[in-house]
Amino acid sequence: PSATCLPHQNNTVLYAYSTDIDYKTYYYGADCMVFYADMYTRLANVRFDTKVEEEIEYHTDYNSLNASLSSHWPDPSLGYGDTTTGSNLYNILKKFLNNEKVSLCGALVLIAVKRYPNESDVSNIITQLRANHVMVYIAVDSIPSGGTNSAALYEMSFQTNGYCAFATGRDLTSAFYYMSWILARPYQFIAQNFVVSGSGRIEIPAFKTPTPENRDEWGLQAITVQNHALDNSFISMNYTIESTDGSYVLKSPSQDVVPLFGSAQTDHLLLNGSLSYKWTIDYHYKTDAPQIIQLRMYSLFYHDFIPLPPF
């Protein structure tokens, strides 16, 4: 990226959704896009998995975005009508990456997937996304309408410091709704991934937040517990986020935090710029098979891009 590539400076949000996705999941993503539109310079949306491939539409204001979203509801009857055809999502992303209309630097991509792509190697796309600091967030329906490969979707979000939630039904709708809150907290300041197995504990040592001294803000934290649809090897995950002086403690599960929806949980937390925090996660899986836990935290206040995972 150019030397001027900074987080959330004149950046773009793309909302891409499968025509096979359920209306409610689509609606919550669309609602957040329109609600937070004024925080972004350029807005883009596209409905994919249609028999006739649709073009990405670009906007500078929420009225234009809203009109476009309202006239492109998901509609499975416009789709491929079989279970074998793979999603055309990667074609759409290639078009976005090669567009001449909007800046790619620090773009956010929010995707709702119902049909899986068939491609297994998307390293070219991942390389391009990473070169432009594009972060990819994906909600994947764990009961697909077609296609075969969801692993590459997870990989694409993992490698760009985004994350991928697997769920279905109401849980998918909720997972995507909370995921889309990231639009309101554009500065990521924690992005860590842990390969774990069995039972154990992860401890993030004391950290400061980008919040200014003596200011409070509602930040956002996200955690994912598997790199595929939740299966019965997952038993539980508990965590505590607390200030080192003990004045603030947030525990999950509790009534203060939304539960896991499928494989992911995203919720607000209160941050104070004068405090340091630590994050402790206890996990339990039935087997010794490797699992990936992703931790993310976001602020309303400026923070440089977090280094990307080795690729």
Backbone as numpy.savetxt, mean C-alpha at the origin, in Angstrom:
# Nx Ny Nz CAx CAy CAz Cx Cy Cz
16.71 8.95 -10.54 15.88 10.16 -10.54 16.74 11.41 -10.54
16.15 12.51 -10.93 16.91 13.76 -10.95 17.21 14.19 -9.52
18.16 15.11 -9.40 18.57 15.57 -8.07 17.41 16.25 -7.34
16.40 16.68 -8.09 15.29 17.38 -7.46 14.18 16.43 -7.00
14.42 15.13 -7.10 13.37 14.18 -6.72 13.28 14.09 -5.20
12.20 14.63 -4.66 11.97 14.63 -3.22 10.60 14.04 -2.92
10.42 13.49 -1.73 9.11 12.93 -1.40 8.02 14.00 -1.41
6.88 13.66 -1.98 5.68 14.49 -1.91 5.91 15.94 -2.36
6.77 16.14 -3.34 6.91 17.48 -3.92 6.40 17.39 -5.35
5.30 18.03 -5.64 4.72 18.01 -6.99 4.52 16.58 -7.49
4.03 15.70 -6.64 3.98 14.32 -7.11 2.58 13.87 -7.51
2.54 12.64 -8.01 1.37 12.09 -8.69 0.83 10.90 -7.90
-0.49 10.74 -7.92 -1.10 9.51 -7.40 -1.85 8.83 -8.53
-1.60 7.54 -8.70 -2.35 6.73 -9.67 -3.21 5.74 -8.90
-4.51 5.73 -9.21 -5.42 4.73 -8.65 -5.81 3.79 -9.79
-5.41 2.53 -9.66 -5.70 1.53 -10.70 -6.52 0.41 -10.06
-7.60 0.00 -10.72 -8.46 -1.03 -10.13 -8.99 -1.94 -11.22
-9.12 -3.20 -10.86 -9.62 -4.20 -11.80 -11.12 -3.99 -12.03
-11.55 -4.19 -13.25 -12.98 -4.10 -13.53 -13.74 -5.23 -12.83
-13.01 -6.26 -12.36 -13.63 -7.38 -11.65 -13.81 -7.12 -10.15
-13.21 -6.03 -9.64 -13.21 -5.81 -8.18 -14.63 -5.48 -7.72
-14.93 -5.79 -6.46 -16.27 -5.47 -5.95 -16.41 -3.95 -5.78
-17.64 -3.49 -5.91 -17.90 -2.05 -5.93 -17.44 -1.35 -4.65
-17.68 -1.98 -3.49 -17.35 -1.31 -2.23 -15.85 -1.05 -2.09
-15.05 -2.05 -2.46 -13.60 -1.88 -2.38 -13.16 -0.75 -3.30
-13.67 -0.78 -4.53 -13.39 0.30 -5.49 -13.80 1.66 -4.89
-14.99 1.70 -4.31 -15.55 2.97 -3.85 -14.68 3.60 -2.76
-14.21 2.79 -1.81 -13.42 3.36 -0.72 -12.10 3.94 -1.24
-11.50 3.26 -2.21 -10.28 3.81 -2.82 -10.58 5.11 -3.54
-11.67 5.12 -4.30 -12.06 6.31 -5.06 -12.36 7.47 -4.12
-13.06 7.17 -3.04 -13.45 8.20 -2.07 -12.21 8.87 -1.46
-11.23 8.06 -1.06 -9.99 8.62 -0.49 -9.22 9.42 -1.53
-9.18 8.92 -2.76 -8.48 9.64 -3.83 -9.06 11.04 -3.99
-10.38 11.13 -4.04 -11.03 12.42 -4.25 -10.86 13.31 -3.01
-10.99 12.69 -1.84 -10.93 13.46 -0.59 -9.56 14.11 -0.39
-8.50 13.38 -0.74 -7.14 13.90 -0.51 -6.51 14.46 -1.78
-7.32 14.65 -2.82 -6.80 15.08 -4.13 -6.01 16.38 -4.05
-6.44 17.29 -3.18 -5.79 18.60 -3.18 -4.38 18.56 -2.59
-3.97 17.40 -2.05 -2.59 17.28 -1.55 -1.61 16.92 -2.67
-2.14 16.64 -3.87 -1.29 16.13 -4.94 -1.41 17.00 -6.19
-0.30 17.10 -6.92 -0.26 17.95 -8.11 -1.01 17.32 -9.27
-0.81 16.01 -9.43 -1.43 15.29 -10.54 -2.12 14.05 -10.02
-3.26 13.75 -10.59 -4.05 12.58 -10.20 -4.29 11.75 -11.45
-4.28 10.44 -11.28 -4.49 9.58 -12.44 -5.32 8.38 -12.01
-6.12 7.87 -12.94 -6.92 6.68 -12.63 -7.08 5.83 -13.88
-7.25 4.54 -13.64 -7.46 3.63 -14.77 -8.16 2.36 -14.26
-9.10 1.90 -15.07 -9.76 0.62 -14.83 -9.07 -0.40 -15.74
-8.53 -1.47 -15.16 -7.83 -2.45 -16.00 -8.59 -3.78 -16.02
-8.04 -4.75 -16.74 -8.68 -6.06 -16.96 -9.94 -5.97 -17.81
-10.04 -4.92 -18.62 -11.18 -4.82 -19.54 -10.77 -5.43 -20.88
-11.76 -6.04 -21.55 -11.49 -6.65 -22.87 -10.85 -5.64 -23.81
-11.40 -4.44 -23.81 -10.81 -3.34 -24.58 -9.98 -2.53 -23.60
-8.65 -2.56 -23.78 -7.77 -1.92 -22.77 -8.06 -0.42 -22.69
-8.22 0.06 -21.47 -8.53 1.48 -21.27 -7.25 2.26 -20.97
-7.29 3.54 -21.30 -6.12 4.40 -21.09 -6.17 5.05 -19.71
-5.00 5.34 -19.18 -4.91 6.08 -17.92 -5.40 7.50 -18.19
-6.24 8.01 -17.30 -6.70 9.40 -17.43 -5.99 10.25 -16.38
-5.52 11.42 -16.79 -4.74 12.30 -15.91 -5.54 13.56 -15.60
-5.41 14.03 -14.37 -6.20 15.18 -13.92 -5.35 16.12 -13.06
-5.81 17.37 -12.99 -5.15 18.33 -12.09 -6.07 18.75 -10.95
-7.33 18.31 -10.97 -8.23 18.70 -9.88 -9.21 17.57 -9.59
-9.81 17.64 -8.41 -10.64 16.52 -7.98 -11.96 16.43 -8.73
-12.46 17.53 -9.29 -13.72 17.44 -10.04 -13.55 16.57 -11.28
-12.45 16.79 -11.97 -12.16 16.01 -13.17 -11.92 14.54 -12.80
-11.16 14.32 -11.72 -10.92 12.95 -11.24 -12.24 12.27 -10.87
-13.06 12.98 -10.12 -14.33 12.43 -9.66 -15.22 12.04 -10.84
-15.26 12.91 -11.84 -16.08 12.62 -13.03 -15.59 11.37 -13.74
-14.27 11.23 -13.82 -13.70 10.07 -14.50 -13.98 8.78 -13.72
-13.78 8.84 -12.40 -14.05 7.65 -11.57 -15.53 7.26 -11.64
-16.39 8.27 -11.62 -17.83 8.00 -11.61 -18.31 7.37 -12.92
-17.56 7.62 -14.00 -17.98 7.05 -15.28 -17.21 5.76 -15.62
-16.39 5.28 -14.67 -15.63 4.04 -14.91 -15.73 3.11 -13.69
-16.94 2.82 -13.29 -17.12 1.87 -12.20 -16.60 0.50 -12.62
-16.19 -0.30 -11.64 -15.86 -1.69 -12.00 -17.09 -2.39 -12.56
-16.88 -3.23 -13.56 -17.99 -3.92 -14.21 -17.46 -5.21 -14.83
-17.65 -6.34 -14.14 -17.09 -7.61 -14.63 -17.55 -7.97 -16.04
-18.70 -7.43 -16.48 -19.18 -7.77 -17.83 -18.28 -7.16 -18.91
-17.45 -6.18 -18.53 -16.50 -5.60 -19.48 -15.17 -6.36 -19.49
-15.07 -7.36 -18.58 -13.81 -8.07 -18.40 -13.63 -9.22 -19.37
-12.65 -10.08 -19.06 -12.26 -11.14 -20.00 -13.25 -12.30 -20.00
-14.01 -12.44 -18.92 -15.05 -13.47 -18.91 -14.53 -14.89 -18.81
-13.27 -15.06 -18.36 -12.75 -16.41 -18.15 -11.84 -16.39 -16.93
-11.33 -17.56 -16.56 -10.45 -17.61 -15.39 -8.98 -17.79 -15.78
-8.72 -17.94 -17.07 -7.34 -18.24 -17.49 -6.55 -16.99 -17.88
-7.24 -15.99 -18.44 -6.54 -14.79 -18.88 -5.94 -14.06 -17.68
-4.68 -13.67 -17.81 -4.02 -12.93 -16.73 -4.37 -11.45 -16.80
-4.20 -10.78 -15.68 -4.46 -9.34 -15.62 -3.52 -8.58 -16.55
-4.00 -7.45 -17.07 -3.13 -6.60 -17.89 -2.52 -5.47 -17.06
-2.48 -5.65 -15.74 -1.98 -4.60 -14.85 -0.57 -4.15 -15.23
0.32 -5.09 -15.56 1.70 -4.69 -15.83 1.80 -3.85 -17.10
0.94 -4.13 -18.09 0.88 -3.26 -19.28 0.53 -1.83 -18.90
-0.46 -1.73 -18.01 -0.91 -0.41 -17.56 0.23 0.31 -16.83
0.94 -0.42 -15.97 2.04 0.20 -15.23 3.17 0.63 -16.16
3.42 -0.17 -17.20 4.45 0.23 -18.18 4.05 1.55 -18.84
2.77 1.68 -19.17 2.30 2.93 -19.78 2.49 4.11 -18.81
2.19 3.87 -17.55 2.37 4.93 -16.55 3.84 5.32 -16.45
4.71 4.31 -16.43 6.15 4.58 -16.29 6.72 5.30 -17.51
6.08 5.14 -18.65 6.59 5.77 -19.87 5.76 6.98 -20.30
4.89 7.45 -19.40 4.02 8.57 -19.79 4.84 9.86 -19.86
4.37 10.78 -20.69 5.07 12.07 -20.85 4.29 13.19 -20.16
3.23 12.81 -19.45 2.30 13.84 -18.95 2.57 14.26 -17.51
2.99 13.32 -16.69 3.14 13.64 -15.26 4.49 13.16 -14.75
4.93 13.78 -13.67 6.19 13.40 -13.03 6.01 12.04 -12.34
7.03 11.21 -12.46 7.00 9.91 -11.78 7.63 9.99 -10.40
8.47 10.99 -10.18 9.24 11.04 -8.93 8.34 10.97 -7.71
8.59 9.99 -6.87 7.86 9.90 -5.61 6.38 9.64 -5.77
5.97 9.14 -6.94 4.54 8.89 -7.15 4.05 7.78 -6.23
2.77 7.84 -5.90 2.12 6.77 -5.15 1.19 6.04 -6.10
1.23 4.72 -6.06 0.34 3.91 -6.89 -0.49 3.03 -5.96
-1.79 3.17 -6.09 -2.75 2.44 -5.25 -3.52 1.49 -6.17
-3.46 0.19 -5.89 -4.01 -0.79 -6.83 -4.96 -1.75 -6.11
-6.12 -2.00 -6.71 -7.05 -3.02 -6.22 -7.11 -4.15 -7.24
-6.68 -5.34 -6.83 -6.51 -6.48 -7.74 -7.53 -7.56 -7.45
-8.22 -8.03 -8.49 -9.10 -9.19 -8.36 -8.61 -10.33 -9.26
-8.07 -9.97 -10.41 -7.53 -10.96 -11.36 -6.00 -10.89 -11.27
-5.36 -12.03 -11.09 -3.90 -12.02 -10.95 -3.24 -11.97 -12.32
-2.10 -11.29 -12.40 -1.32 -11.39 -13.64 -0.78 -12.81 -13.79
-0.40 -13.18 -15.01 0.26 -14.48 -15.22 1.78 -14.36 -15.22
2.29 -13.13 -15.42 3.75 -12.95 -15.46 4.35 -13.22 -14.08
5.53 -13.85 -14.10 6.21 -14.10 -12.82 7.44 -13.21 -12.65
7.99 -12.72 -13.75 9.19 -11.87 -13.65 8.84 -10.45 -14.08
8.81 -9.55 -13.12 8.51 -8.15 -13.45 9.67 -7.26 -13.00
10.89 -7.83 -13.06 12.05 -7.10 -12.54 12.29 -5.79 -13.30
11.96 -5.76 -14.60 12.15 -4.51 -15.36 11.27 -3.39 -14.81
10.02 -3.75 -14.54 9.08 -2.75 -13.99 9.54 -2.31 -12.60
9.94 -3.29 -11.78 10.39 -2.96 -10.42 11.59 -2.02 -10.48
12.53 -2.29 -11.38 13.72 -1.44 -11.52 13.33 -0.01 -11.86
12.38 0.13 -12.78 11.94 1.48 -13.18 11.20 2.19 -12.05
10.36 1.45 -11.34 9.64 2.04 -10.20 10.63 2.54 -9.16
11.61 1.70 -8.84 12.60 2.06 -7.81 13.44 3.26 -8.24
13.78 3.32 -9.51 14.61 4.43 -10.01 13.91 5.77 -9.83
12.59 5.73 -9.77 11.81 6.97 -9.63 11.17 7.12 -8.25
11.58 6.27 -7.31 11.02 6.32 -5.95 9.49 6.20 -5.95
8.96 5.44 -6.89 7.50 5.22 -6.91 7.17 4.14 -5.88
6.20 4.42 -5.01 5.78 3.44 -4.01 4.47 2.79 -4.45
4.42 1.47 -4.36 3.26 0.73 -4.84 2.54 0.06 -3.67
1.25 0.34 -3.56 0.40 -0.25 -2.53 -0.69 -1.06 -3.21
-0.82 -2.32 -2.81 -1.75 -3.20 -3.52 -2.63 -3.96 -2.54
-3.94 -3.92 -2.79 -4.87 -4.79 -2.09 -5.25 -5.90 -3.06
-4.99 -7.13 -2.66 -5.18 -8.29 -3.55 -6.30 -9.16 -3.00
-7.31 -9.40 -3.82 -8.38 -10.32 -3.40 -7.81 -11.74 -3.38
-7.91 -12.38 -2.23 -7.32 -13.73 -2.12 -8.17 -14.78 -2.83
-9.33 -14.38 -3.35 -10.11 -15.28 -4.23 -10.15 -14.61 -5.61
-9.21 -14.97 -6.49 -9.08 -14.24 -7.76 -10.17 -14.61 -8.77
-10.39 -13.69 -9.72 -11.33 -13.98 -10.81 -10.61 -14.67 -11.97
-9.28 -14.76 -11.88 -8.50 -15.41 -12.93 -7.03 -15.14 -12.70
-6.19 -15.65 -13.61 -4.75 -15.43 -13.49 -4.12 -16.33 -12.45
-2.79 -16.31 -12.40 -2.08 -17.32 -11.61 -1.06 -16.79 -10.61
-0.56 -15.56 -10.81 0.62 -15.17 -10.04 0.39 -13.94 -9.17
0.23 -14.19 -7.87 0.12 -13.04 -6.95 1.45 -12.72 -6.29
2.42 -13.64 -6.39 3.71 -13.43 -5.71 4.44 -12.20 -6.27
4.35 -11.99 -7.59 5.04 -10.85 -8.20 4.41 -9.53 -7.76
3.12 -9.55 -7.44 2.47 -8.33 -6.93 3.07 -7.95 -5.58
3.20 -8.95 -4.72 3.80 -8.71 -3.41 5.23 -8.19 -3.58
5.96 -8.82 -4.48 7.36 -8.44 -4.71 7.46 -6.98 -5.17
6.55 -6.58 -6.03 6.58 -5.21 -6.56 6.34 -4.19 -5.44
5.41 -4.49 -4.55 5.17 -3.56 -3.44 6.33 -3.61 -2.44
6.81 -4.80 -2.15 7.93 -4.98 -1.21 9.15 -4.19 -1.67
9.47 -4.30 -2.95 10.71 -3.71 -3.48 10.62 -2.20 -3.64
9.44 -1.63 -3.47 9.29 -0.17 -3.60 8.96 0.49 -2.25
9.06 -0.28 -1.16 8.72 0.18 0.19 7.23 0.45 0.39
6.41 -0.06 -0.54 4.97 -0.05 -0.29 4.62 -1.29 0.50
3.37 -1.73 0.40 3.04 -3.04 0.96 1.82 -3.60 0.25
1.60 -4.88 0.49 0.57 -5.63 -0.21 -0.30 -6.32 0.83
-1.62 -6.11 0.72 -2.57 -6.75 1.64 -3.35 -7.81 0.88
-3.41 -9.01 1.43 -4.24 -10.07 0.86 -5.46 -10.28 1.75
-6.64 -10.21 1.15 -7.87 -10.41 1.92 -8.99 -10.64 0.91
-10.19 -10.93 1.41 -11.33 -11.06 0.51 -12.59 -10.56 1.21
-13.63 -10.27 0.42 -14.90 -9.83 1.00 -14.75 -8.52 1.76
-15.43 -8.45 2.91 -15.39 -7.22 3.71 -13.98 -6.88 4.17
-13.19 -7.92 4.46 -11.82 -7.68 4.91 -11.00 -6.98 3.83
-11.23 -7.34 2.58 -10.51 -6.68 1.48 -10.90 -5.21 1.42
-12.19 -4.95 1.52 -12.68 -3.56 1.49 -12.04 -2.76 2.62
-12.02 -3.32 3.82 -11.43 -2.62 4.97 -9.93 -2.44 4.80
-9.25 -3.49 4.36 -7.79 -3.41 4.18 -7.44 -2.29 3.19
-8.22 -2.20 2.11 -7.93 -1.19 1.08 -8.28 0.21 1.58
-9.37 0.30 2.33 -9.78 1.59 2.88 -8.68 2.17 3.78
-8.21 1.36 4.73 -7.18 1.86 5.64 -5.85 2.09 4.92
-5.55 1.25 3.96 -4.34 1.43 3.15 -4.37 2.79 2.44
-5.54 3.18 1.95 -5.61 4.42 1.17 -5.46 5.67 2.05
-5.51 5.51 3.37 -5.23 6.64 4.26 -3.81 7.15 4.10
-2.94 6.31 3.53 -1.55 6.72 3.33 -1.49 7.98 2.47
-2.50 8.20 1.64 -2.54 9.43 0.84 -2.47 10.67 1.73
-3.01 10.56 2.93 -3.07 11.71 3.84 -1.80 11.87 4.67
-0.94 10.85 4.66 0.30 10.89 5.44 1.45 10.52 4.51
1.88 11.47 3.68 2.73 11.11 2.54 4.19 10.81 2.86
4.63 11.08 4.10 6.06 10.89 4.39 6.30 9.62 5.18
6.87 8.65 4.51 7.21 7.39 5.17 8.52 7.58 5.94
8.54 7.17 7.20 9.81 7.29 7.94 10.29 5.98 8.55
9.48 4.93 8.47 9.97 3.58 8.79 9.51 2.65 7.67
10.44 1.86 7.14 10.09 0.79 6.20 11.09 -0.32 6.46
10.67 -1.30 7.23 11.56 -2.41 7.56 10.84 -3.73 7.32
11.62 -4.71 6.89 11.08 -6.04 6.57 11.87 -7.09 7.34
11.18 -8.07 7.85 11.83 -9.11 8.66 11.39 -10.48 8.18
12.37 -11.34 7.92 12.06 -12.73 7.61 12.11 -13.50 8.93
10.99 -14.11 9.29 10.88 -14.76 10.60 10.28 -16.16 10.41
10.28 -16.94 11.49 9.55 -18.21 11.47 9.25 -18.60 12.91
8.28 -19.50 13.08 7.93 -19.95 14.43 7.42 -18.79 15.28
7.95 -18.68 16.49 7.53 -17.62 17.41 8.73 -16.77 17.79
8.49 -15.50 18.02 9.61 -14.65 18.41 9.18 -13.21 18.55
10.18 -12.34 18.67 9.92 -10.92 18.90 10.81 -10.08 18.00
10.23 -9.02 17.46 10.99 -8.00 16.71 10.96 -6.73 17.56
12.12 -6.11 17.71 12.15 -4.85 18.45 12.77 -3.76 17.58
12.01 -2.72 17.34 12.55 -1.54 16.66 13.04 -0.61 17.76
14.36 -0.39 17.82 14.88 0.43 18.93 14.39 1.88 18.84
14.67 2.64 19.88 14.12 4.00 20.01 14.34 4.82 18.74
13.25 5.45 18.29 13.33 6.29 17.09 12.56 7.58 17.33
12.99 8.63 16.63 12.26 9.90 16.62 11.36 9.92 15.39
10.35 10.74 15.42 9.45 10.89 14.27 9.74 12.23 13.60
9.24 12.43 12.38 9.46 13.74 11.72 8.62 14.87 12.32
7.74 14.53 13.27 6.86 15.53 13.88 7.69 16.62 14.54
7.36 17.90 14.33 8.13 18.98 14.98 8.06 18.89 16.51
9.11 19.39 17.15 9.17 19.43 18.63 7.88 20.03 19.19
7.41 19.43 20.27 6.23 19.94 20.99 4.95 19.97 20.15
4.95 19.25 19.04 3.72 19.15 18.25 3.20 17.72 18.33
1.88 17.58 18.27 1.26 16.26 18.16 0.74 16.09 16.74
0.71 14.86 16.27 0.03 14.58 15.00 -0.48 13.14 15.04
-1.47 12.89 14.21 -1.92 11.52 14.00 -1.10 10.95 12.84
-0.14 10.10 13.19 0.62 9.40 12.17 -0.12 8.13 11.77
0.57 7.30 11.02 -0.05 6.07 10.53 0.97 4.96 10.63
0.53 3.78 11.08 1.43 2.63 11.05 0.77 1.50 10.28
1.59 0.69 9.64 1.06 -0.46 8.89 1.95 -1.66 9.15
1.32 -2.83 9.14 2.07 -4.07 9.37 1.43 -5.16 8.51
2.25 -5.97 7.86 1.72 -7.14 7.16 2.41 -8.38 7.72
1.66 -9.49 7.76 2.17 -10.67 8.48 2.47 -11.87 7.59
2.08 -11.82 6.31 2.45 -12.90 5.38 2.60 -12.32 3.98
3.40 -12.99 3.15 3.61 -12.48 1.79 2.73 -13.21 0.78
1.58 -13.66 1.26 0.59 -14.34 0.42 -0.73 -14.30 1.20
-1.78 -14.86 0.64 -3.06 -14.89 1.35 -2.87 -15.55 2.72
-3.51 -14.99 3.71 -3.38 -15.49 5.08 -3.74 -16.98 5.11
-2.85 -17.79 5.68 -3.16 -19.22 5.77 -3.10 -19.68 7.23
-3.35 -20.97 7.44 -3.50 -21.41 8.84 -2.16 -21.59 9.56
-1.05 -21.25 8.89 0.22 -21.27 9.63 0.37 -20.00 10.49
-0.44 -18.98 10.20 -0.40 -17.76 11.02 -1.28 -17.97 12.25
-0.71 -17.75 13.44 -1.49 -17.87 14.67 -1.86 -16.49 15.21
-0.84 -15.65 15.47 -1.16 -14.34 16.04 0.01 -13.37 15.89
-0.32 -12.09 16.01 0.68 -11.02 16.02 0.17 -9.96 16.99
0.99 -9.63 17.97 0.66 -8.54 18.91 1.78 -7.51 18.83
1.45 -6.26 19.05 2.55 -5.30 19.13 2.24 -4.20 20.12
3.31 -3.53 20.54 3.21 -2.34 21.39 4.07 -1.25 20.78
3.49 -0.08 20.63 4.26 1.11 20.26 4.17 2.04 21.47
5.33 2.37 22.04 5.28 3.22 23.23 6.39 4.25 23.22
6.10 5.38 23.84 7.15 6.39 23.99 8.12 5.91 25.06
9.39 6.27 24.91 10.41 5.76 25.83 10.21 6.30 27.25
9.46 7.41 27.38 9.20 7.92 28.74 7.94 7.30 29.35
7.28 6.39 28.57 6.13 5.67 29.10 4.82 6.45 29.08
4.84 7.67 28.54 3.62 8.49 28.58 2.59 8.08 27.53
3.04 7.35 26.50 2.12 6.92 25.45 2.34 5.44 25.18
1.26 4.68 25.23 1.35 3.24 24.93 0.17 2.87 24.03
0.49 2.27 22.89 -0.55 1.76 22.00 -0.33 0.27 21.84
-1.35 -0.51 22.20 -1.22 -1.96 22.10 -2.19 -2.51 21.06
-1.73 -3.54 20.36 -2.61 -4.23 19.42 -2.46 -5.73 19.66
-3.53 -6.51 19.73 -4.91 -6.06 19.55 -5.45 -5.32 20.78
-6.29 -4.32 20.52 -7.02 -3.61 21.57 -8.12 -2.81 20.90
-8.96 -2.19 21.72 -10.05 -1.41 21.14 -9.54 -0.12 20.50
-8.25 0.20 20.73 -7.69 1.44 20.17 -7.18 1.27 18.74
-7.13 0.02 18.28 -6.52 -0.26 16.97 -7.44 -1.17 16.18
-7.55 -0.91 14.88 -8.35 -1.83 14.05 -7.64 -3.18 13.99
-8.38 -4.26 13.77 -7.74 -5.58 13.71 -7.01 -5.79 12.38
-6.36 -6.94 12.29 -5.84 -7.37 10.99 -7.02 -7.58 10.05
-6.91 -7.06 8.84 -7.87 -7.40 7.79 -7.10 -8.23 6.78
-7.37 -9.53 6.75 -6.54 -10.41 5.94 -5.13 -10.39 6.49
-4.16 -10.07 5.63 -2.75 -10.14 6.05 -2.20 -8.80 6.53
-3.03 -7.75 6.58 -2.49 -6.41 6.85 -3.33 -5.66 7.88
-2.65 -4.74 8.55 -3.32 -3.85 9.48 -2.73 -2.45 9.32
-3.58 -1.46 9.22 -3.15 -0.07 9.10 -4.02 0.77 10.01
-3.41 1.64 10.81 -4.23 2.50 11.67 -3.42 3.71 12.12
-4.15 4.68 12.69 -3.52 5.89 13.21 -2.81 5.63 14.53
-1.84 6.48 14.82 -1.27 6.52 16.16 -0.89 7.96 16.45
-0.89 8.32 17.73 -0.58 9.69 18.12 0.93 9.84 18.28
1.50 10.80 17.57 2.95 11.03 17.64 3.22 12.43 18.18
4.25 12.53 19.00 4.67 13.83 19.52 6.14 14.03 19.18
6.45 15.19 18.61 7.80 15.43 18.11 8.87 15.50 19.18
8.46 15.66 20.44 9.45 15.75 21.52 9.82 14.38 22.07
9.07 13.34 21.68 9.27 12.02 22.27 10.00 11.07 21.32
10.62 10.05 21.91 11.13 8.92 21.14 10.20 7.73 21.38
10.18 6.82 20.42 9.26 5.68 20.49 10.01 4.39 20.24
9.46 3.29 20.75 9.95 1.97 20.34 8.76 1.11 19.95
9.03 0.15 19.09 7.96 -0.69 18.52 8.38 -2.14 18.73
7.55 -2.89 19.46 7.85 -4.29 19.76 6.75 -5.17 19.19
7.14 -6.17 18.42 6.16 -7.06 17.76 6.41 -8.49 18.20
5.39 -9.15 18.71 5.47 -10.58 19.04 4.65 -11.36 18.02
5.28 -12.37 17.43 4.60 -13.12 16.36 4.61 -14.61 16.68
3.57 -15.28 16.18 3.45 -16.73 16.37 2.94 -17.37 15.08
3.76 -18.26 14.54 3.36 -19.07 13.38 3.47 -20.53 13.77
2.66 -21.37 13.12 2.64 -22.80 13.48 3.88 -23.53 13.04
4.50 -23.06 11.97 5.59 -23.83 11.36 6.88 -23.01 11.33
7.95 -23.67 10.91 9.23 -22.99 10.78 9.46 -22.47 9.36
8.41 -22.51 8.54 8.54 -21.95 7.18 8.78 -20.44 7.30
9.64 -19.88 6.44 9.91 -18.44 6.54 8.67 -17.60 6.22
8.48 -16.55 6.99 7.38 -15.60 6.80 7.99 -14.20 6.73
7.32 -13.29 6.06 7.82 -11.91 6.02 6.86 -11.00 6.78
7.42 -10.25 7.73 6.66 -9.21 8.42 7.19 -7.86 7.91
6.27 -7.01 7.48 6.64 -5.67 7.02 6.13 -4.65 8.02
6.96 -3.68 8.34 6.57 -2.58 9.23 6.73 -1.26 8.49
5.72 -0.41 8.61 5.74 0.89 7.94 5.20 1.95 8.91
5.74 3.17 8.81 5.18 4.28 9.59 5.26 5.56 8.77
4.24 6.42 8.94 4.05 7.59 8.08 3.70 8.82 8.90
4.11 9.97 8.34 3.87 11.25 9.01 3.35 12.27 8.01
2.82 13.36 8.55 2.41 14.49 7.73 3.59 15.42 7.48
4.70 15.17 8.19 5.84 16.09 8.12 7.01 15.46 7.36
7.80 16.33 6.76 8.80 15.89 5.79 9.79 14.87 6.34
10.05 13.85 5.54 11.13 12.91 5.81 11.67 12.44 4.46
12.99 12.31 4.37 13.59 11.83 3.12 13.11 10.41 2.80
13.31 10.01 1.55 12.99 8.63 1.17 13.79 7.65 2.03
13.14 6.58 2.42 13.80 5.49 3.16 14.56 4.63 2.15
15.77 4.16 2.48 16.48 3.28 1.54 15.62 2.07 1.15
15.73 1.68 -0.11 14.95 0.54 -0.61 15.64 -0.77 -0.26
14.88 -1.87 -0.22 15.52 -3.17 0.06 16.49 -3.55 -1.06
17.48 -4.39 -0.77 18.40 -4.83 -1.83 17.62 -5.56 -2.93
17.97 -5.28 -4.18 17.23 -5.90 -5.29 18.22 -6.40 -6.34
